[in-house]
Amino acid sequence: SQNEAARDAIGVFKTAEQVLGNLTVHDPTSTEELLSLLEGLEDEILHRNQIAKQTVMATTVPVQTSTSPSEAEVKNIGQINYPVRLLVVDSIAAPLRRDFGTDSAPQRAAAIFQCAQTLKRLADQLHLAVVVINQVG
């Protein structure tokens, strides 16, 4: 059911604040910055996932007879960092358009291919879903 899907691993609903508190936003303004950012994401994601694992372990108590979390557990839920499982890129083309214009199709294609290779590697190695959004036209 939808209620069950909205629960985290500990069985407590996540608030919008908890979900949004786990977002990271980057705003690369150039192709070079975008490519550098994508290359550095692996370390950032591994670091965030390690922190998430530690906070979940710290807030999880051994299973008792009750399946409901205690009041103390519920208070600690707001401090949990969740592992990175989704990477959304909006947009790869924007910095490329700014840097290369319309006359540099081969350079833009090469940069897009490099971004795609990096994103595919991240998805494969870190078990992420990757969504790329681009404006066309």
N, C-alpha and C positions, 0 to 999 in steps of 0.2 A: 504494500500500500504506500501512498505518498507519505504518510506519517513515518513509517519505518525508514523510507529512503532519506528523510530529512534528519535522521539521527546519526551521530558520529559513532566511532568505534566503542565509545563508553556507553552509548545508549541515551544520550542527552541531545535535545534539539540544539542546533547551532543558531545563534542570533545573527542578524545582519552585521552587527558590529564585529563579531568573531570572524565571520567570513571575510569582511572587508579589511580587517586587521591583518589578514594573512596575504594581502595583495602587495605586489611590488610593481611599480610602474617606472619604466625607463623611457626617455624621450630623445633618441639619437637625432641629431640635426644634420648629419652628413653620412655618406656611404661608409667612409672610413670608421666613423664612430659606431655605426650599425654593425659592421663586420667585427669590430673589436668587441662590442657588447655581446654578440652572439657567441664568440669564441670564449668569453669569460663566464657565460651562463652555467657551464657545467660545474665549475667550482662553487658558484653561488648556490646552485640547486643542491649540490651534495652537502654543502654547509647547512642550508636551511632544513634539509631532510634529517641531518644528524641532530640538529636542535629539536626538531619535531619529535624524533624518536625519544630523545632524553626527556622532554616535557611530558609526553604521553606516559612513559615509564614512571616518572615522578608523581603523576597524578592518578595513576591506576593502583588500586589496592587489590590484594588477593581476593578472589571470588568467595563470597560468603553465601549464606543460605538465601539471602534476598537477591533478586535480580535487579532491583532498583539501586541507583547510586545513592550514597549517603549525602547528607546535607553538606558536609565538608568537601566531598568530591565535586558536588555541583558548584560550589564557590570557586574551586580551582579550575573548572572547565574553561572559564574565560581567559586563562593564562596559557592554554594549549596552543602550540603552533602546529599547523597541519602540514604534512608533506606535500611537496609540489607534485601535482599529477596532471596539470593542464598548463600549457604555454600558449598564449594568444599573442600574435604579432599583427599589429595594425599600424602601419602598413610598410611593407618592404619597399614598394615602389616610390613612396614619397621622397625619401632622401636621395634616391637614385635620380629621380626627375630633376630635383634641385641641382645636383652635382653634374649630371651629364646632359641635360636638356634633351631635345628631340633628335639631334644629329649624331648621337653616340650610341646607337642601338647595340653594336657589338660589346662595348664596355658595360652597358647596363645588363645585357644578357649574361655576361660573365659574372658580374656581381650577384645577380639573382641566382644563378646556378650555385655560386659559392654559399650564399645564404641557405639555399635549399639543402645542399649537402650537409651543412652544419646542423640544421634543424632535424634532418633525418637521423643523423648520428646521435643527437641529443635524445630524440624520441626512442631510438633503439636501445641505447645504453642505459638511459635513466627511466625507461618504461613510462614515458609521457605521452599524452595526447597533445598534438600540435595543431593549432588552428591559425591559418594565415588569412588575413582580410586585406583586400586591395581594392582601391577605387580604379575603375576602368574608364578611360575616356578622356 
